[in-house]
Amino acid sequence: MITEHSVPSRRCSVLDYRLVDEMVIYDPVSSQAASLNGTAGLIWELCDGTRSVQALCLEMAQRFDVSTDEVGPSIRAGVERLCELGLLCV
């Protein structure tokens, strides 16, 4: 279960490619690929193993000039989904 103190990080086997408005990620181990929109791509980039979920929410709130209450649920859902797909580890 993802908590505010969880520190997600990208799996080292997963490759990412930035396109104009999206990020494509590919895991050669599972042959799984995904296309992430701008926000999900930013979550992916920030999940480098140095930030807690709480810190991710703070950083995203600052970038978009909104409150953490506004972005928190979306950030947590994004991290959880990337974990479910096996692309992040916590």
PDB file of N, CA, C and O in Angstrom:
ATOM      1  N   MET A   1       0.831  -1.181   0.000  1.00  0.00           N
ATOM      2  CA  MET A   1       0.000   0.000   0.000  1.00  0.00           C
ATOM      3  C   MET A   1       0.881   1.251   0.000  1.00  0.00           C
ATOM      4  O   MET A   1       1.855   1.333   0.749  1.00  0.00           O
ATOM      5  N   ILE A   2       0.541   2.194  -0.821  1.00  0.00           N
ATOM      6  CA  ILE A   2       1.284   3.445  -0.928  1.00  0.00           C
ATOM      7  C   ILE A   2       0.844   4.384   0.199  1.00  0.00           C
ATOM      8  O   ILE A   2      -0.349   4.591   0.416  1.00  0.00           O
ATOM      9  N   THR A   3       1.818   4.946   0.906  1.00  0.00           N
ATOM     10  CA  THR A   3       1.527   5.930   1.945  1.00  0.00           C
ATOM     11  C   THR A   3       2.225   7.237   1.600  1.00  0.00           C
ATOM     12  O   THR A   3       2.986   7.313   0.635  1.00  0.00           O
ATOM     13  N   GLU A   4       1.961   8.251   2.390  1.00  0.00           N
ATOM     14  CA  GLU A   4       2.603   9.553   2.193  1.00  0.00           C
ATOM     15  C   GLU A   4       4.117   9.451   2.317  1.00  0.00           C
ATOM     16  O   GLU A   4       4.848  10.246   1.726  1.00  0.00           O
ATOM     17  N   HIS A   5       4.588   8.473   3.086  1.00  0.00           N
ATOM     18  CA  HIS A   5       6.025   8.333   3.345  1.00  0.00           C
ATOM     19  C   HIS A   5       6.716   7.342   2.408  1.00  0.00           C
ATOM     20  O   HIS A   5       7.933   7.170   2.469  1.00  0.00           O
ATOM     21  N   SER A   6       5.939   6.692   1.546  1.00  0.00           N
ATOM     22  CA  SER A   6       6.535   5.783   0.560  1.00  0.00           C
ATOM     23  C   SER A   6       7.448   6.576  -0.363  1.00  0.00           C
ATOM     24  O   SER A   6       7.170   7.730  -0.688  1.00  0.00           O
ATOM     25  N   VAL A   7       8.537   5.948  -0.779  1.00  0.00           N
ATOM     26  CA  VAL A   7       9.500   6.599  -1.680  1.00  0.00           C
ATOM     27  C   VAL A   7       9.575   5.762  -2.960  1.00  0.00           C
ATOM     28  O   VAL A   7      10.371   4.827  -3.051  1.00  0.00           O
ATOM     29  N   PRO A   8       8.743   6.102  -3.943  1.00  0.00           N
ATOM     30  CA  PRO A   8       8.733   5.317  -5.183  1.00  0.00           C
ATOM     31  C   PRO A   8       9.943   5.606  -6.066  1.00  0.00           C
ATOM     32  O   PRO A   8      10.459   6.722  -6.107  1.00  0.00           O
ATOM     33  N   SER A   9      10.375   4.569  -6.767  1.00  0.00           N
ATOM     34  CA  SER A   9      11.472   4.746  -7.714  1.00  0.00           C
ATOM     35  C   SER A   9      11.205   3.911  -8.964  1.00  0.00           C
ATOM     36  O   SER A   9      10.568   2.858  -8.916  1.00  0.00           O
ATOM     37  N   ARG A  10      11.713   4.417 -10.074  1.00  0.00           N
ATOM     38  CA  ARG A  10      11.539   3.716 -11.346  1.00  0.00           C
ATOM     39  C   ARG A  10      12.352   2.431 -11.328  1.00  0.00           C
ATOM     40  O   ARG A  10      13.455   2.397 -10.783  1.00  0.00           O
ATOM     41  N   ARG A  11      11.814   1.386 -11.915  1.00  0.00           N
ATOM     42  CA  ARG A  11      12.584   0.144 -12.060  1.00  0.00           C
ATOM     43  C   ARG A  11      13.705   0.422 -13.055  1.00  0.00           C
ATOM     44  O   ARG A  11      13.480   1.048 -14.091  1.00  0.00           O
ATOM     45  N   CYS A  12      14.897  -0.036 -12.743  1.00  0.00           N
ATOM     46  CA  CYS A  12      16.061   0.276 -13.577  1.00  0.00           C
ATOM     47  C   CYS A  12      15.971  -0.351 -14.963  1.00  0.00           C
ATOM     48  O   CYS A  12      16.636   0.118 -15.887  1.00  0.00           O
ATOM     49  N   SER A  13      15.171  -1.393 -15.130  1.00  0.00           N
ATOM     50  CA  SER A  13      15.058  -2.036 -16.440  1.00  0.00           C
ATOM     51  C   SER A  13      14.146  -1.273 -17.400  1.00  0.00           C
ATOM     52  O   SER A  13      14.145  -1.543 -18.601  1.00  0.00           O
ATOM     53  N   VAL A  14      13.375  -0.328 -16.879  1.00  0.00           N
ATOM     54  CA  VAL A  14      12.387   0.372 -17.698  1.00  0.00           C
ATOM     55  C   VAL A  14      13.042   1.535 -18.433  1.00  0.00           C
ATOM     56  O   VAL A  14      13.740   2.359 -17.841  1.00  0.00           O
ATOM     57  N   LEU A  15      12.800   1.578 -19.725  1.00  0.00           N
ATOM     58  CA  LEU A  15      13.325   2.649 -20.583  1.00  0.00           C
ATOM     59  C   LEU A  15      12.230   3.683 -20.788  1.00  0.00           C
ATOM     60  O   LEU A  15      11.047   3.344 -20.818  1.00  0.00           O
ATOM     61  N   ASP A  16      12.622   4.942 -20.928  1.00  0.00           N
ATOM     62  CA  ASP A  16      11.625   5.971 -21.215  1.00  0.00           C
ATOM     63  C   ASP A  16      12.076   6.854 -22.365  1.00  0.00           C
ATOM     64  O   ASP A  16      13.264   7.106 -22.564  1.00  0.00           O
ATOM     65  N   TYR A  17      11.091   7.311 -23.105  1.00  0.00           N
ATOM     66  CA  TYR A  17      11.326   8.152 -24.282  1.00  0.00           C
ATOM     67  C   TYR A  17      10.349   9.311 -24.235  1.00  0.00           C
ATOM     68  O   TYR A  17       9.136   9.101 -24.240  1.00  0.00           O
ATOM     69  N   ARG A  18      10.860  10.522 -24.191  1.00  0.00           N
ATOM     70  CA  ARG A  18      10.015  11.714 -24.173  1.00  0.00           C
ATOM     71  C   ARG A  18       9.643  12.053 -25.605  1.00  0.00           C
ATOM     72  O   ARG A  18      10.508  12.206 -26.468  1.00  0.00           O
ATOM     73  N   LEU A  19       8.348  12.169 -25.843  1.00  0.00           N
ATOM     74  CA  LEU A  19       7.835  12.656 -27.119  1.00  0.00           C
ATOM     75  C   LEU A  19       7.298  14.058 -26.862  1.00  0.00           C
ATOM     76  O   LEU A  19       7.488  14.588 -25.768  1.00  0.00           O
ATOM     77  N   VAL A  20       6.646  14.664 -27.819  1.00  0.00           N
ATOM     78  CA  VAL A  20       6.210  16.050 -27.676  1.00  0.00           C
ATOM     79  C   VAL A  20       5.380  16.264 -26.407  1.00  0.00           C
ATOM     80  O   VAL A  20       5.800  17.011 -25.523  1.00  0.00           O
ATOM     81  N   ASP A  21       4.231  15.635 -26.302  1.00  0.00           N
ATOM     82  CA  ASP A  21       3.334  15.846 -25.167  1.00  0.00           C
ATOM     83  C   ASP A  21       3.126  14.614 -24.309  1.00  0.00           C
ATOM     84  O   ASP A  21       2.202  14.567 -23.497  1.00  0.00           O
ATOM     85  N   GLU A  22       3.974  13.625 -24.483  1.00  0.00           N
ATOM     86  CA  GLU A  22       3.795  12.404 -23.713  1.00  0.00           C
ATOM     87  C   GLU A  22       5.133  11.717 -23.500  1.00  0.00           C
ATOM     88  O   GLU A  22       6.152  12.092 -24.081  1.00  0.00           O
ATOM     89  N   MET A  23       5.098  10.716 -22.661  1.00  0.00           N
ATOM     90  CA  MET A  23       6.275   9.899 -22.398  1.00  0.00           C
ATOM     91  C   MET A  23       5.889   8.457 -22.694  1.00  0.00           C
ATOM     92  O   MET A  23       4.835   7.985 -22.266  1.00  0.00           O
ATOM     93  N   VAL A  24       6.741   7.768 -23.420  1.00  0.00           N
ATOM     94  CA  VAL A  24       6.538   6.344 -23.678  1.00  0.00           C
ATOM     95  C   VAL A  24       7.536   5.598 -22.821  1.00  0.00           C
ATOM     96  O   VAL A  24       8.731   5.895 -22.835  1.00  0.00           O
ATOM     97  N   ILE A  25       7.036   4.626 -22.075  1.00  0.00           N
ATOM     98  CA  ILE A  25       7.919   3.817 -21.250  1.00  0.00           C
ATOM     99  C   ILE A  25       7.797   2.365 -21.683  1.00  0.00           C
ATOM    100  O   ILE A  25       6.727   1.896 -22.070  1.00  0.00           O
ATOM    101  N   TYR A  26       8.918   1.674 -21.608  1.00  0.00           N
ATOM    102  CA  TYR A  26       8.969   0.286 -22.069  1.00  0.00           C
ATOM    103  C   TYR A  26       9.818  -0.530 -21.116  1.00  0.00           C
ATOM    104  O   TYR A  26      10.934  -0.148 -20.763  1.00  0.00           O
ATOM    105  N   ASP A  27       9.263  -1.666 -20.705  1.00  0.00           N
ATOM    106  CA  ASP A  27       9.998  -2.591 -19.846  1.00  0.00           C
ATOM    107  C   ASP A  27      10.376  -3.809 -20.680  1.00  0.00           C
ATOM    108  O   ASP A  27       9.514  -4.642 -20.961  1.00  0.00           O
ATOM    109  N   PRO A  28      11.637  -3.939 -21.083  1.00  0.00           N
ATOM    110  CA  PRO A  28      12.044  -5.068 -21.914  1.00  0.00           C
ATOM    111  C   PRO A  28      11.940  -6.415 -21.187  1.00  0.00           C
ATOM    112  O   PRO A  28      11.857  -7.460 -21.833  1.00  0.00           O
ATOM    113  N   VAL A  29      11.943  -6.396 -19.879  1.00  0.00           N
ATOM    114  CA  VAL A  29      11.825  -7.642 -19.125  1.00  0.00           C
ATOM    115  C   VAL A  29      10.437  -8.254 -19.309  1.00  0.00           C
ATOM    116  O   VAL A  29      10.308  -9.459 -19.523  1.00  0.00           O
ATOM    117  N   SER A  30       9.397  -7.416 -19.224  1.00  0.00           N
ATOM    118  CA  SER A  30       8.023  -7.904 -19.362  1.00  0.00           C
ATOM    119  C   SER A  30       7.446  -7.644 -20.750  1.00  0.00           C
ATOM    120  O   SER A  30       6.326  -8.064 -21.039  1.00  0.00           O
ATOM    121  N   SER A  31       8.190  -6.962 -21.606  1.00  0.00           N
ATOM    122  CA  SER A  31       7.721  -6.538 -22.932  1.00  0.00           C
ATOM    123  C   SER A  31       6.472  -5.675 -22.833  1.00  0.00           C
ATOM    124  O   SER A  31       5.619  -5.704 -23.720  1.00  0.00           O
ATOM    125  N   GLN A  32       6.368  -4.917 -21.767  1.00  0.00           N
ATOM    126  CA  GLN A  32       5.221  -4.049 -21.523  1.00  0.00           C
ATOM    127  C   GLN A  32       5.589  -2.613 -21.885  1.00  0.00           C
ATOM    128  O   GLN A  32       6.668  -2.130 -21.542  1.00  0.00           O
ATOM    129  N   ALA A  33       4.671  -1.934 -22.587  1.00  0.00           N
ATOM    130  CA  ALA A  33       4.868  -0.534 -22.940  1.00  0.00           C
ATOM    131  C   ALA A  33       3.658   0.258 -22.476  1.00  0.00           C
ATOM    132  O   ALA A  33       2.555  -0.278 -22.369  1.00  0.00           O
ATOM    133  N   ALA A  34       3.871   1.532 -22.204  1.00  0.00           N
ATOM    134  CA  ALA A  34       2.779   2.411 -21.800  1.00  0.00           C
ATOM    135  C   ALA A  34       3.070   3.810 -22.312  1.00  0.00           C
ATOM    136  O   ALA A  34       4.225   4.217 -22.437  1.00  0.00           O
ATOM    137  N   SER A  35       2.014   4.526 -22.601  1.00  0.00           N
ATOM    138  CA  SER A  35       2.111   5.920 -23.004  1.00  0.00           C
ATOM    139  C   SER A  35       1.537   6.762 -21.881  1.00  0.00           C
ATOM    140  O   SER A  35       0.398   6.551 -21.465  1.00  0.00           O
ATOM    141  N   LEU A  36       2.312   7.710 -21.387  1.00  0.00           N
ATOM    142  CA  LEU A  36       1.896   8.548 -20.271  1.00  0.00           C
ATOM    143  C   LEU A  36       1.630   9.965 -20.751  1.00  0.00           C
ATOM    144  O   LEU A  36       2.409  10.521 -21.525  1.00  0.00           O
ATOM    145  N   ASN A  37       0.527  10.549 -20.289  1.00  0.00           N
ATOM    146  CA  ASN A  37       0.270  11.948 -20.622  1.00  0.00           C
ATOM    147  C   ASN A  37       1.272  12.829 -19.883  1.00  0.00           C
ATOM    148  O   ASN A  37       2.117  12.320 -19.146  1.00  0.00           O
ATOM    149  N   GLY A  38       1.186  14.126 -20.071  1.00  0.00           N
ATOM    150  CA  GLY A  38       2.162  15.040 -19.489  1.00  0.00           C
ATOM    151  C   GLY A  38       2.289  14.933 -17.986  1.00  0.00           C
ATOM    152  O   GLY A  38       3.401  14.891 -17.460  1.00  0.00           O
ATOM    153  N   THR A  39       1.165  14.888 -17.285  1.00  0.00           N
ATOM    154  CA  THR A  39       1.196  14.815 -15.829  1.00  0.00           C
ATOM    155  C   THR A  39       1.757  13.481 -15.355  1.00  0.00           C
ATOM    156  O   THR A  39       2.607  13.446 -14.465  1.00  0.00           O
ATOM    157  N   ALA A  40       1.295  12.396 -15.937  1.00  0.00           N
ATOM    158  CA  ALA A  40       1.804  11.075 -15.557  1.00  0.00           C
ATOM    159  C   ALA A  40       3.293  10.967 -15.885  1.00  0.00           C
ATOM    160  O   ALA A  40       4.051  10.355 -15.133  1.00  0.00           O
ATOM    161  N   GLY A  41       3.712  11.557 -17.002  1.00  0.00           N
ATOM    162  CA  GLY A  41       5.131  11.559 -17.358  1.00  0.00           C
ATOM    163  C   GLY A  41       5.966  12.318 -16.348  1.00  0.00           C
ATOM    164  O   GLY A  41       7.090  11.923 -16.039  1.00  0.00           O
ATOM    165  N   LEU A  42       5.420  13.404 -15.833  1.00  0.00           N
ATOM    166  CA  LEU A  42       6.135  14.173 -14.813  1.00  0.00           C
ATOM    167  C   LEU A  42       6.226  13.376 -13.513  1.00  0.00           C
ATOM    168  O   LEU A  42       7.266  13.388 -12.854  1.00  0.00           O
ATOM    169  N   ILE A  43       5.151  12.686 -13.138  1.00  0.00           N
ATOM    170  CA  ILE A  43       5.191  11.818 -11.964  1.00  0.00           C
ATOM    171  C   ILE A  43       6.297  10.775 -12.157  1.00  0.00           C
ATOM    172  O   ILE A  43       7.105  10.537 -11.260  1.00  0.00           O
ATOM    173  N   TRP A  44       6.317  10.160 -13.341  1.00  0.00           N
ATOM    174  CA  TRP A  44       7.340   9.155 -13.662  1.00  0.00           C
ATOM    175  C   TRP A  44       8.740   9.724 -13.463  1.00  0.00           C
ATOM    176  O   TRP A  44       9.580   9.097 -12.817  1.00  0.00           O
ATOM    177  N   GLU A  45       8.993  10.903 -14.013  1.00  0.00           N
ATOM    178  CA  GLU A  45      10.319  11.508 -13.911  1.00  0.00           C
ATOM    179  C   GLU A  45      10.699  11.823 -12.469  1.00  0.00           C
ATOM    180  O   GLU A  45      11.860  11.675 -12.087  1.00  0.00           O
ATOM    181  N   LEU A  46       9.734  12.256 -11.669  1.00  0.00           N
ATOM    182  CA  LEU A  46      10.018  12.633 -10.288  1.00  0.00           C
ATOM    183  C   LEU A  46      10.204  11.428  -9.363  1.00  0.00           C
ATOM    184  O   LEU A  46      10.760  11.560  -8.272  1.00  0.00           O
ATOM    185  N   CYS A  47       9.744  10.268  -9.795  1.00  0.00           N
ATOM    186  CA  CYS A  47       9.888   9.051  -8.975  1.00  0.00           C
ATOM    187  C   CYS A  47      11.286   8.476  -9.173  1.00  0.00           C
ATOM    188  O   CYS A  47      11.469   7.437  -9.809  1.00  0.00           O
ATOM    189  N   ASP A  48      12.263   9.177  -8.612  1.00  0.00           N
ATOM    190  CA  ASP A  48      13.657   8.775  -8.784  1.00  0.00           C
ATOM    191  C   ASP A  48      14.257   8.161  -7.527  1.00  0.00           C
ATOM    192  O   ASP A  48      15.470   7.969  -7.434  1.00  0.00           O
ATOM    193  N   GLY A  49      13.390   7.853  -6.552  1.00  0.00           N
ATOM    194  CA  GLY A  49      13.872   7.234  -5.328  1.00  0.00           C
ATOM    195  C   GLY A  49      14.393   8.210  -4.293  1.00  0.00           C
ATOM    196  O   GLY A  49      14.930   7.792  -3.267  1.00  0.00           O
ATOM    197  N   THR A  50      14.245   9.505  -4.541  1.00  0.00           N
ATOM    198  CA  THR A  50      14.717  10.506  -3.583  1.00  0.00           C
ATOM    199  C   THR A  50      13.582  11.258  -2.911  1.00  0.00           C
ATOM    200  O   THR A  50      13.814  11.994  -1.952  1.00  0.00           O
ATOM    201  N   ARG A  51      12.351  11.087  -3.400  1.00  0.00           N
ATOM    202  CA  ARG A  51      11.203  11.843  -2.884  1.00  0.00           C
ATOM    203  C   ARG A  51      10.119  10.904  -2.366  1.00  0.00           C
ATOM    204  O   ARG A  51       9.833   9.872  -2.974  1.00  0.00           O
ATOM    205  N   SER A  52       9.532  11.268  -1.259  1.00  0.00           N
ATOM    206  CA  SER A  52       8.364  10.549  -0.759  1.00  0.00           C
ATOM    207  C   SER A  52       7.154  10.975  -1.586  1.00  0.00           C
ATOM    208  O   SER A  52       7.217  11.948  -2.337  1.00  0.00           O
ATOM    209  N   VAL A  53       6.073  10.251  -1.443  1.00  0.00           N
ATOM    210  CA  VAL A  53       4.829  10.630  -2.129  1.00  0.00           C
ATOM    211  C   VAL A  53       4.404  12.020  -1.666  1.00  0.00           C
ATOM    212  O   VAL A  53       3.919  12.821  -2.465  1.00  0.00           O
ATOM    213  N   GLN A  54       4.582  12.302  -0.396  1.00  0.00           N
ATOM    214  CA  GLN A  54       4.251  13.626   0.127  1.00  0.00           C
ATOM    215  C   GLN A  54       5.090  14.711  -0.560  1.00  0.00           C
ATOM    216  O   GLN A  54       4.567  15.770  -0.907  1.00  0.00           O
ATOM    217  N   ALA A  55       6.369  14.455  -0.754  1.00  0.00           N
ATOM    218  CA  ALA A  55       7.244  15.411  -1.428  1.00  0.00           C
ATOM    219  C   ALA A  55       6.847  15.565  -2.896  1.00  0.00           C
ATOM    220  O   ALA A  55       6.918  16.665  -3.443  1.00  0.00           O
ATOM    221  N   LEU A  56       6.429  14.465  -3.539  1.00  0.00           N
ATOM    222  CA  LEU A  56       5.943  14.551  -4.919  1.00  0.00           C
ATOM    223  C   LEU A  56       4.745  15.483  -4.993  1.00  0.00           C
ATOM    224  O   LEU A  56       4.664  16.330  -5.883  1.00  0.00           O
ATOM    225  N   CYS A  57       3.815  15.328  -4.059  1.00  0.00           N
ATOM    226  CA  CYS A  57       2.619  16.169  -4.037  1.00  0.00           C
ATOM    227  C   CYS A  57       2.994  17.641  -3.852  1.00  0.00           C
ATOM    228  O   CYS A  57       2.443  18.514  -4.523  1.00  0.00           O
ATOM    229  N   LEU A  58       3.924  17.912  -2.950  1.00  0.00           N
ATOM    230  CA  LEU A  58       4.372  19.287  -2.723  1.00  0.00           C
ATOM    231  C   LEU A  58       5.007  19.884  -3.973  1.00  0.00           C
ATOM    232  O   LEU A  58       4.722  21.023  -4.344  1.00  0.00           O
ATOM    233  N   GLU A  59       5.867  19.104  -4.614  1.00  0.00           N
ATOM    234  CA  GLU A  59       6.548  19.606  -5.812  1.00  0.00           C
ATOM    235  C   GLU A  59       5.561  19.869  -6.948  1.00  0.00           C
ATOM    236  O   GLU A  59       5.649  20.892  -7.627  1.00  0.00           O
ATOM    237  N   MET A  60       4.628  18.950  -7.151  1.00  0.00           N
ATOM    238  CA  MET A  60       3.629  19.130  -8.211  1.00  0.00           C
ATOM    239  C   MET A  60       2.718  20.324  -7.905  1.00  0.00           C
ATOM    240  O   MET A  60       2.359  21.076  -8.810  1.00  0.00           O
ATOM    241  N   ALA A  61       2.348  20.498  -6.648  1.00  0.00           N
ATOM    242  CA  ALA A  61       1.513  21.633  -6.260  1.00  0.00           C
ATOM    243  C   ALA A  61       2.230  22.948  -6.564  1.00  0.00           C
ATOM    244  O   ALA A  61       1.618  23.897  -7.055  1.00  0.00           O
ATOM    245  N   GLN A  62       3.522  22.996  -6.273  1.00  0.00           N
ATOM    246  CA  GLN A  62       4.303  24.199  -6.555  1.00  0.00           C
ATOM    247  C   GLN A  62       4.414  24.450  -8.048  1.00  0.00           C
ATOM    248  O   GLN A  62       4.277  25.586  -8.502  1.00  0.00           O
ATOM    249  N   ARG A  63       4.662  23.393  -8.815  1.00  0.00           N
ATOM    250  CA  ARG A  63       4.814  23.556 -10.265  1.00  0.00           C
ATOM    251  C   ARG A  63       3.547  24.077 -10.925  1.00  0.00           C
ATOM    252  O   ARG A  63       3.609  24.874 -11.862  1.00  0.00           O
ATOM    253  N   PHE A  64       2.389  23.622 -10.428  1.00  0.00           N
ATOM    254  CA  PHE A  64       1.115  24.007 -11.041  1.00  0.00           C
ATOM    255  C   PHE A  64       0.392  25.102 -10.262  1.00  0.00           C
ATOM    256  O   PHE A  64      -0.735  25.470 -10.594  1.00  0.00           O
ATOM    257  N   ASP A  65       1.051  25.621  -9.222  1.00  0.00           N
ATOM    258  CA  ASP A  65       0.513  26.711  -8.413  1.00  0.00           C
ATOM    259  C   ASP A  65      -0.893  26.400  -7.894  1.00  0.00           C
ATOM    260  O   ASP A  65      -1.822  27.195  -8.037  1.00  0.00           O
ATOM    261  N   VAL A  66      -1.015  25.227  -7.293  1.00  0.00           N
ATOM    262  CA  VAL A  66      -2.265  24.791  -6.674  1.00  0.00           C
ATOM    263  C   VAL A  66      -1.942  24.214  -5.301  1.00  0.00           C
ATOM    264  O   VAL A  66      -0.773  24.084  -4.939  1.00  0.00           O
ATOM    265  N   SER A  67      -2.959  23.874  -4.549  1.00  0.00           N
ATOM    266  CA  SER A  67      -2.730  23.299  -3.219  1.00  0.00           C
ATOM    267  C   SER A  67      -2.430  21.805  -3.332  1.00  0.00           C
ATOM    268  O   SER A  67      -2.776  21.154  -4.318  1.00  0.00           O
ATOM    269  N   THR A  68      -1.782  21.287  -2.303  1.00  0.00           N
ATOM    270  CA  THR A  68      -1.510  19.849  -2.285  1.00  0.00           C
ATOM    271  C   THR A  68      -2.804  19.054  -2.179  1.00  0.00           C
ATOM    272  O   THR A  68      -2.867  17.908  -2.625  1.00  0.00           O
ATOM    273  N   ASP A  69      -3.838  19.653  -1.592  1.00  0.00           N
ATOM    274  CA  ASP A  69      -5.141  18.976  -1.532  1.00  0.00           C
ATOM    275  C   ASP A  69      -5.714  18.751  -2.921  1.00  0.00           C
ATOM    276  O   ASP A  69      -6.417  17.769  -3.155  1.00  0.00           O
ATOM    277  N   GLU A  70      -5.415  19.660  -3.845  1.00  0.00           N
ATOM    278  CA  GLU A  70      -5.917  19.527  -5.217  1.00  0.00           C
ATOM    279  C   GLU A  70      -5.180  18.449  -6.007  1.00  0.00           C
ATOM    280  O   GLU A  70      -5.800  17.697  -6.759  1.00  0.00           O
ATOM    281  N   VAL A  71      -3.871  18.373  -5.841  1.00  0.00           N
ATOM    282  CA  VAL A  71      -3.085  17.425  -6.639  1.00  0.00           C
ATOM    283  C   VAL A  71      -2.843  16.096  -5.949  1.00  0.00           C
ATOM    284  O   VAL A  71      -2.560  15.097  -6.610  1.00  0.00           O
ATOM    285  N   GLY A  72      -2.953  16.072  -4.627  1.00  0.00           N
ATOM    286  CA  GLY A  72      -2.624  14.875  -3.864  1.00  0.00           C
ATOM    287  C   GLY A  72      -3.304  13.601  -4.340  1.00  0.00           C
ATOM    288  O   GLY A  72      -2.618  12.610  -4.591  1.00  0.00           O
ATOM    289  N   PRO A  73      -4.632  13.588  -4.474  1.00  0.00           N
ATOM    290  CA  PRO A  73      -5.303  12.360  -4.901  1.00  0.00           C
ATOM    291  C   PRO A  73      -4.837  11.870  -6.282  1.00  0.00           C
ATOM    292  O   PRO A  73      -4.685  10.667  -6.494  1.00  0.00           O
ATOM    293  N   SER A  74      -4.616  12.785  -7.202  1.00  0.00           N
ATOM    294  CA  SER A  74      -4.162  12.395  -8.546  1.00  0.00           C
ATOM    295  C   SER A  74      -2.743  11.853  -8.523  1.00  0.00           C
ATOM    296  O   SER A  74      -2.433  10.886  -9.219  1.00  0.00           O
ATOM    297  N   ILE A  75      -1.882  12.468  -7.728  1.00  0.00           N
ATOM    298  CA  ILE A  75      -0.497  12.010  -7.635  1.00  0.00           C
ATOM    299  C   ILE A  75      -0.452  10.617  -7.020  1.00  0.00           C
ATOM    300  O   ILE A  75       0.226   9.728  -7.535  1.00  0.00           O
ATOM    301  N   ARG A  76      -1.169  10.430  -5.925  1.00  0.00           N
ATOM    302  CA  ARG A  76      -1.196   9.109  -5.280  1.00  0.00           C
ATOM    303  C   ARG A  76      -1.762   8.046  -6.216  1.00  0.00           C
ATOM    304  O   ARG A  76      -1.244   6.931  -6.278  1.00  0.00           O
ATOM    305  N   ALA A  77      -2.828   8.390  -6.945  1.00  0.00           N
ATOM    306  CA  ALA A  77      -3.425   7.437  -7.891  1.00  0.00           C
ATOM    307  C   ALA A  77      -2.433   7.108  -9.007  1.00  0.00           C
ATOM    308  O   ALA A  77      -2.334   5.955  -9.428  1.00  0.00           O
ATOM    309  N   GLY A  78      -1.699   8.114  -9.488  1.00  0.00           N
ATOM    310  CA  GLY A  78      -0.710   7.877 -10.536  1.00  0.00           C
ATOM    311  C   GLY A  78       0.411   6.971 -10.076  1.00  0.00           C
ATOM    312  O   GLY A  78       0.817   6.058 -10.794  1.00  0.00           O
ATOM    313  N   VAL A  79       0.914   7.225  -8.872  1.00  0.00           N
ATOM    314  CA  VAL A  79       1.980   6.384  -8.316  1.00  0.00           C
ATOM    315  C   VAL A  79       1.465   4.966  -8.121  1.00  0.00           C
ATOM    316  O   VAL A  79       2.148   4.004  -8.473  1.00  0.00           O
ATOM    317  N   GLU A  80       0.274   4.829  -7.568  1.00  0.00           N
ATOM    318  CA  GLU A  80      -0.291   3.497  -7.350  1.00  0.00           C
ATOM    319  C   GLU A  80      -0.451   2.740  -8.663  1.00  0.00           C
ATOM    320  O   GLU A  80      -0.151   1.548  -8.731  1.00  0.00           O
ATOM    321  N   ARG A  81      -0.920   3.419  -9.702  1.00  0.00           N
ATOM    322  CA  ARG A  81      -1.120   2.756 -10.992  1.00  0.00           C
ATOM    323  C   ARG A  81       0.214   2.324 -11.580  1.00  0.00           C
ATOM    324  O   ARG A  81       0.317   1.210 -12.095  1.00  0.00           O
ATOM    325  N   LEU A  82       1.224   3.155 -11.521  1.00  0.00           N
ATOM    326  CA  LEU A  82       2.545   2.787 -12.031  1.00  0.00           C
ATOM    327  C   LEU A  82       3.135   1.614 -11.252  1.00  0.00           C
ATOM    328  O   LEU A  82       3.840   0.776 -11.814  1.00  0.00           O
ATOM    329  N   CYS A  83       2.844   1.563  -9.962  1.00  0.00           N
ATOM    330  CA  CYS A  83       3.282   0.415  -9.148  1.00  0.00           C
ATOM    331  C   CYS A  83       2.534  -0.844  -9.560  1.00  0.00           C
ATOM    332  O   CYS A  83       3.138  -1.909  -9.696  1.00  0.00           O
ATOM    333  N   GLU A  84       1.218  -0.731  -9.761  1.00  0.00           N
ATOM    334  CA  GLU A  84       0.401  -1.878 -10.185  1.00  0.00           C
ATOM    335  C   GLU A  84       0.912  -2.462 -11.492  1.00  0.00           C
ATOM    336  O   GLU A  84       0.899  -3.677 -11.691  1.00  0.00           O
ATOM    337  N   LEU A  85       1.364  -1.576 -12.386  1.00  0.00           N
ATOM    338  CA  LEU A  85       1.883  -2.013 -13.679  1.00  0.00           C
ATOM    339  C   LEU A  85       3.292  -2.602 -13.564  1.00  0.00           C
ATOM    340  O   LEU A  85       3.837  -3.120 -14.539  1.00  0.00           O
ATOM    341  N   GLY A  86       3.869  -2.519 -12.380  1.00  0.00           N
ATOM    342  CA  GLY A  86       5.208  -3.066 -12.176  1.00  0.00           C
ATOM    343  C   GLY A  86       6.314  -2.167 -12.691  1.00  0.00           C
ATOM    344  O   GLY A  86       7.434  -2.630 -12.912  1.00  0.00           O
ATOM    345  N   LEU A  87       6.021  -0.891 -12.886  1.00  0.00           N
ATOM    346  CA  LEU A  87       6.997   0.045 -13.434  1.00  0.00           C
ATOM    347  C   LEU A  87       7.754   0.803 -12.350  1.00  0.00           C
ATOM    348  O   LEU A  87       8.868   1.279 -12.572  1.00  0.00           O
ATOM    349  N   LEU A  88       7.133   0.910 -11.172  1.00  0.00           N
ATOM    350  CA  LEU A  88       7.764   1.559 -10.026  1.00  0.00           C
ATOM    351  C   LEU A  88       7.894   0.532  -8.914  1.00  0.00           C
ATOM    352  O   LEU A  88       7.122  -0.423  -8.836  1.00  0.00           O
ATOM    353  N   CYS A  89       8.874   0.744  -8.065  1.00  0.00           N
ATOM    354  CA  CYS A  89       8.950  -0.043  -6.839  1.00  0.00           C
ATOM    355  C   CYS A  89       8.938   0.934  -5.663  1.00  0.00           C
ATOM    356  O   CYS A  89       9.356   2.086  -5.787  1.00  0.00           O
ATOM    357  N   VAL A  90       8.462   0.461  -4.552  1.00  0.00           N
ATOM    358  CA  VAL A  90       8.330   1.303  -3.356  1.00  0.00           C
ATOM    359  C   VAL A  90       9.103   0.676  -2.228  1.00  0.00           C
ATOM    360  O   VAL A  90       9.131   1.218  -1.122  1.00  0.00           O
TER     361      VAL A  90
END
